[in-house]
Amino acid sequence: MAEQTICVAGHVHRMPPKSLTSQRTIVLDDATAAVLQYHRDRQDQESFTWRHDSQGHVFTCIAGQPMRPSTMSHQFLKAIRASGLPPVRLHDLRHCAATMAFAANADLKYVQERLGHSSPVTTAKIYISVLADVNNRQAQATARMLLDAASRRPEPGSAQA
């Protein structure tokens, strides 16, 4: 059974995810899988320093225990500040991932399942933003469809009308 790591009153706990849809397999693209494999290989090479977490955590503290969620958020915020990018929270990456998948023409059902939402309404209403280039692309596609249909329409009074 899948578990999540949470911190309550300063103590790290492992517990079941909050819903059945939270227990799912996430298919990764080849580039992401390669980066995670590289990370694992580095941990293996540095095994005298880093300890593997027997529970399967990807990111651990030096002794091998799972990182506190707040530590992950803090490290992410530090990296964002150092990059000069506008401030975002770690959770905002879920919104970004949903928007980017939708912009890449992913089906709404796919995005819903990937995020573990029980309804596509939640995904569409809260997680997906329409990017300007997607909006423009859709406007152009709609206009093309209408113009193509109009060009195929027979002229009034013709034998086909």
RAMO-V213898 format. One line per field, one symbol per residue. ss: DSSP state (a for helix, b for strand, c for the rest). psi: psi as a letter, one per 30 degrees, with the letter a starting at -180 (. if undefined). burial: I if it has 16 or more other ideal C-beta (glycine too) atoms within 10 Angstrom, else O. A space follows every 10 residues. Layout:
ss: ???
psi: ???
burial: ???
This chain:
ss: cccbbbbbcc bbbbbcccca aaccccccca aaaaaaaaaa aaaaaccccc cccccccccb cccccbccaa aaaaaaaaaa aaaccccccc caaaaaaaaa aaaccccaaa aaaaacccca aaaaaaaccc caaaaaaaaa aaaaaaaaaa aacccccccc c
psi: klllklkkhg kklklllfle ffjlkkkkle eeeeeeeeee eeeefgffek kkkffgkekl lefflkkkee eeeeeeeeee effglkklle fffeeeeeee eefggkkeee eeeefgkfkf eeeeeefkkj leeeeeeeee eeeeeeeeee ffkkkkflff .
burial: OOOOIOOOOO OOOOOOOOOO OOOOOOOOOO OOOOOOOOOO OOIOOOOOOI OOIOOOIOOI OOOOOIIIOO OOOOOIOOOI OOOOOOOOOO OOOOIOOIIO IIIOOOOOOO IIOIIIIOOI OOIOOOIIOO OOOIOOOOOO OOOOOOOOOO OOOOOOOOOO O
